[in-house]
Structures are given as C-alpha cells and as structure tokens.
C-alpha cells in the first residue's frame, strides 16, 4: 500500500519520541545522530540527519541482537529525559527545548524499556499470546510516562478520492470503492451535503472530495440497486445488499433515507476468511467449534467484529469437522468453499423472506450448525431457541453493549406471559456469550479485538432461570477457572502487552477499578517471573 508522505508535524512528533536533549545537541553539532531501540522484540538503528534549510530526514535499519553488546544496549535504553523538538523550516537550525514537567501526563520523561531479551509470550499476560513491548505507563491511575518507543502515524491529513464528475454512475461508485480499499478503510459513508468519508482505524478520516447534492447521491445509489432492491427501498426506506466488484472485493451496503435524502453506509468484507491467529483472537474460542448443540451469541456494537469472528469459527469447523452448515444472512457476507463440511448460504430477501422463515425451513434441511445473521425479533429468537433445543448448534449475533444486556434483550423480546418460560429455555440452551469491541492499536495504526466470554455453567444457568441478572457480573468475575473471562481482564492483558493505550482500556472497561486491579496483578506476575529467572 502506498501511504501519504509524512507531514512536518508528524516528523516533529516522530523525532521527539526518539530523542533526548543530548541527542539533539549532537544532531545540531554533527549534523546527524544514530539511535538504537527495540520494538516488538526487534532491534533497530535510526539515523537522523539534519538537512538544509532547517529540516531533517530519518532512516531505519534492522539490527541483529548479536550486533550489540549488553553495555551498548543498556547505554541506549538509559538515556536521559525526553526533550521537545522545535522544527523551523525557515531557520538554519533545529534547536531543543527543555521538557516542561507541567505538561500533560503523556509528555513526561520516558520510562526504561524492558531488559535486552524477548519476553515469553504469556509473561505476565492473561490470555492472548501477543508480543510484549514493555509498559506504556508507570501505573494504572494515569500518572504515567511515554513508552520507550511510541511512533504514531496519524491520518489527520485529508485524503483525495479519485476524480468523479457529474455523471454519477455505477462506474463512478466503483471508483469510490477502489479509493476505500486503497486507504485500508473499514467503512465508507456517502451522504448528501457532505463529501464521501472513510472510517480508518476506528476514526473518521477527512476527505478532499467535493460535497454531493441530494440529487447526486440519489442518482449514484440508484445506479447500484437491482429492481427488487429498489422496490424494497421504496417501500421500507432502507435496504441491505451485498455488492461485489471483480478483483476488488465484496461490500455490505445499507442504503437508507435521512433528513436530507438518500445515504449509504458501506463496509468492506475481506475476501479471505482469517484464522483466529490471523485476527488476533484468543485460541480459547476454538472451544466453540467443538460444541454439538446450544446457542452461542456474538454481541457488541456495529463494527465490533462479530460477523468476522463467526466466519473464522465456521471456517475452522469447515476444515476440521464433517458437518452440514446452513447460514441465514442479510446480506451474505463471507463466501465459503466446501472443504470437510457442506456449507449452504441463504440470503434473507433473496432466498428466504425472513430469518423466521429461514429457520423454520432449516429444521427440515438436516443441518448440524445454523448461523443466523441477527436475532432481531420475537419470532426469530423463538425459532433459534427451538432449533438449539432440538439438537442444533446455533451461532447468532445481537446488538448489545454488554453480556448482561445480550441475555436480557433475548429475554425481553418475549411477551410478559412467556418470559418465565423463555428464561428457563435460555438457561438450558445457552452455550456461551462472546461480547466484542475493536480498539485502535496503541501505535495509531490497525485495530485490536477485545472480548469478554461467558460460558454457561450451573451458576450462570441459575442466575438466568431465577431472573437475577444483576448477579451475572459477579458470577462472570469468579468463573475464569471454567473458561470465562471479563472485559476488564482482557483489556488489562492488552494494555500490559502494549497493544492498546491505558486510556482506551479504561474507557471500555465496565468496571474501572477492577481494570486497574487487573493491571497491578499482571505487573506483580511480571516482576515475580523476572525475579524467578535471576
């Protein structure tokens, strides 16, 4: 992928993260300086050169561990307080400015990187065997410091889509899709009175595109709708559809009406179905692929990775088990190839009129596993629970913020007169709830999945059956030995491995106090592990 060039501001931040006052003095005196650091268990040399007038350039070289002696490495990691760099394009020099201790917590002196050795994958960790990089804060309460190296490539600069004129046809729409793919965006929004806009790494990215009028958006979006999709849209003011461009990929599109006219939300569906390892998901989820019956709920807000995770688990079944798998989707997203299993995919609105009808048909189609795109209403929920009771494994998504909310919402779709029976049915058939979020990586580039997992145990079943959902968090927090874990635990693990920032972990943790306690417990394990090797 071709990235836009660094701006002057980005280079200032870049060099500021790597240098001390002494480094900057040497740069001013000698015109260049070479620094060394470790990142993701790899050693690098960084050569910074001063250029005229008043600029600089940065070059990197990968170094092998044997190129360093321990004394050289320790000298590099014990450099002094962080300076701030003032970039002056109109000047003949670059000068350093002393660090201001009254600045924000993220502008403090650097902490020491980890000792010169790769940490073991699970050292101090909780679940995910992600690379260890050293801690980005001294303590969980916010009085922290910069990581040893934290290079953030931001996307503040607006990007320019391909030129499109007044003839807004399907061909012009596909140009926008190409722009979306090239920018590694997960989503694109096309709306009146605003330029087409992308979401990259969980952040809306500014666009240099021109503003589109309501008439232009309508012409553009109608160009991609098939006759039956157009009829559905005109009747219901919204329509979901799958859209494929040869050589580019598949897209899930929702076209809808809003205050100023037609709009569209477009999501890229990756052509390849990734494994759990590819997706940075914990191997503990493989337990789901070995279940024979029951209901597994994947919950979280839109764009949290629910469908992608379900697809990865179904592909694992496809490769390892001989099953008949049936999917009900609106629209079809990932395309599967039959391997050990037979997978048949049905699209709601095209192959079946509704999820309810598709599930009723499925009971006569001899499937082992049924994937339901979304449990939206009473009829669909009732059919899904009935299917799980009759010996099928049901994988389904729900839009719910927490694990508790997911179970409560499933109960609440039933009429009051049926709620007691619904609780009993859910208590008996629920296999697990996986609640998900996607967080921005601490580097500012890429997304990191965070998830909570609740397995149905006797204690969980009792809480559901008795309608005491307020006790579920307590049950979940004490069920780690049975394969469940909380968001707080998983988020603390991601922070300790420096995949997410402390601020993001704290923002998404349901219980902030527990999140801090998990971080402290993880650090104690790290210290104990280091002491045990001495």
Secondary structure, 3 states (H helix, E strand, C coil): CCCCCCCHHHHHHHHHHHCEHHHHHHHHHHCEEEEEEEECCEEEEEEEEEECCCEEEEEEEEECHHHCCHHHHHHHHCCCCECEEECCCCCCCCEEECCCCCCCHHHCCCCCCCCCCCCCCCCCCCCCCCCCCCCCCCCCCCCCCCCCCCCCCCCCCCECCCCCCCCCCHHHHHHHHHHHHHCCCCEEEEECCCCCEEEECCEEECECCCCCCHHHHHHHHHCCCCHHHHHHHHHHCEEEEEEEECCCEEEEEEEEEECCEEEEEEEEECCCCCCCCCCCCCHHHHHHHCCCCEEEEEECCCCCCHHHHHHHHHHHHHHHCCCEEEEEECCCCCCCCCCCCEEEEEEECCCECCHHHHHHHHCCCCCCEEEECCCCCHHHHHHHHHHHHCCCEEEEEECCCCHHHHHHHHHHCCCHHHHHHHHHHHHHHEEEEEEEEEEECCCCCCEEEEEEEEECCHHHHHHHHHCCHHHHHHHHHCCHHHCCECHHHHHHHHHHCCCCCHHHHHHHCCCHHHHHHHHHHHHHHHHHHHHHHC
